[in-house]
Structures are given as C-alpha cells and as structure tokens.
Amino acid sequence: MRMFLDTNILVHAYNKSSPMREKASALLMSALRNEVRVVVSPQVLFEFYSVITNPRHVEKPLRPDEAAGICLDLLASSHIEKVCSTTSTAREALSLAEELNIAGSEIFDCVLAATVKENGIEFIYTENVRDFKRYEFVTAQNPLSGP
C-alpha cells in the first residue's frame, strides 16, 4: 500500500522543536529502510522548504542550504517514490475546485488530491485530515495521532 506524505509530516520530521518530531521521523525512517511505501511530489518538497526555512512557521528554521539538501536527498532516495502533477492533474484540480467551491490557498490541497488520484494512490498521510475529507477518492490518515 502506497501512502502519499503531506507537507506537514515532513515539517514535523525535520522541525527540531516539534512535539511530533519523533513519530514523524520514525515514519520517514521506516520509508527510507523500505519498510513502508511512501510517495511525495515536488509540490510537497517546495511547500516543506517554504515552511521549514520560515521563522514565522517554525521556531528554529533551517538554513536554505540545509532545507535544499534534505529535499535533494529525498528526491534521490530510491525508497521514496516521486510523482509529479501533469496538465491532466491541473485540469482535474481545477474541475474539482469548481465543483467543490474551493477558494484561496485550499487549491494547493486540491492539487495534491488530484495528484494522488491521477497516480492511483488511495491514502494520504497528513496531520490535516479534515482538509482532505471532501475528496471521496482518497482516505486521509494522521500517522502522528495516538500512542
């Protein structure tokens, strides 16, 4: 089973002041040991970079070179699958946005939802489960909740 990783899982894994760091890091390490199948997209890596280097979003932001290095390592990993959005993804996302009355920055989750749909991924790991409830074709799970 393939799990798409949302941005917030990566942020928790690399944010030294996150109370969820241990759980998020353990999940990522399981993926890097090929114990679980995870998928990311360039959009997620760019969002991660934006958040993890921004002092308004994290208490101890990473330097740009550190964040870029992490993104490049994740891109290079053979144990993390990468999927990209396409023109078809954009069409699907815009159709969904129109159908579901999506506005503002919600479009970014809509693009992720369309990306997972196009790539046949049924599950997304995210802290923001409610953000993906409107998309019937994907199941959102929070791997950071619980014991």
N, C-alpha and C positions, 0 to 999 in steps of 0.2 A: 504494500500500500504506500503510495506517494503522498507526502504532506508538503504543502506549499508553506513556506515560512513568511509571515508578515514582518514588516519592518520592526515592530516593537519587540519581537523575540530577539532579533539581533542586537537591538539597542540594549536590552536588559543583559544580554550575554557579555557585552563589552563595556557597559557603564559600571565603573568601579563602585559607585555609591548606590546602585540599585539593590533594593532588598530581594529582588527576584534574580539576581545575577547567578547564584549557584544553580538554580533549576534551569535557567536558560542556557548557561554554559554546559551543563550536563547533557542537555538535549543536543546542542551543537556538537559536542564531543562524540556523542553516540552516532551522529551523522558522519562525522569525519572518520570514525572507526568502521563505517559501513554497516552499523547495526540497525539503523533506520534509514529510510529513503526520504530525503528532503529535497525540495526544489526551491530555487529563488529566481528572481528575474532582475534584469538590470535596474528596473524602476525601484525595486526594494533596496538594492545596493545604493542607489543615488539618494533615496529617502533616508537610509541609515546614515550615510555620510553627512547629509544635511543636519540631522538631529544630533549625532554624536560629536560634531565639531561646534555646536552652537551652545554658548553658555546660558542662553535663555531656556534651553530644553534639558540640559544635564548639568549637574553640579560641578563635575570635573570633566570638561570636554576634552576630547582627544585632539592632538595637533593634526593638521591636514595630512601630513605625511604618514602618521600612524593610521588614520582612517582609510586613506588610499591604499596603504599596504594591506590592511585587513580585507578590503574589497577585492583587491587583486589576488590575494591568497584564496578567497572564497571562489573567485572566478576560475582560478587554476586547479582547484580541488576536483579530482575525478570522482569523489564520493558525494558531491553535491551537484545535482542536476540543475542545469540552467535552461530556462525557457524565455523566449522573447515575445513581445507583442508584435503583431503584424498589422497590415492595413485591415485585414478581416477583424482583428481584435478591436481596432478603433471603431469600425462600423458597428460591431456588436455592443461596445461600450456606449456609444452614442445612442443607439437604439434603446438600450436598457435605461440610459439616463432620461430619455424622452418618456419611455413607458412608465418608469418609476418616479418621475418628477424629481430627479436628482439635481441638486444645485451646489454651487460653490466647490469647496475642496472635497466634497463627497465623491466627486468624479474620479479621484485617484483610487479609492477603494473599488469603484465601479470598473476601472481599467484592470485592476488586479483580478476581480471576479471574472471579467471577460477573458483574461489571460489564462486563468485556471480552467475555465470552461473549454476554451479552444484547444488546450493541451490535455484534456481528459483527466484532470486532477479533481478528485471529489472532496478533498479535505484541505482546510487551511488552518494552520496553527497561528493563533492571534490572541492577544490579550483583549482585543476589542470585538468579542464575539457578536455583540448586537449590531455592529456596523455591517455584518455580512448576512444577517437574518433575512433580509429582503430578497436574497438571491437563492432561489429554490434549488438550483443545480449544484450548490456547494454547501458542505457542512463545516461550520466553524467550530473549533475546539480551542480551549485555553489550556495549554500544557503546563502553565505556571500556577494554576489554582489547585487547591487540595494539598494533601500531605506530601 
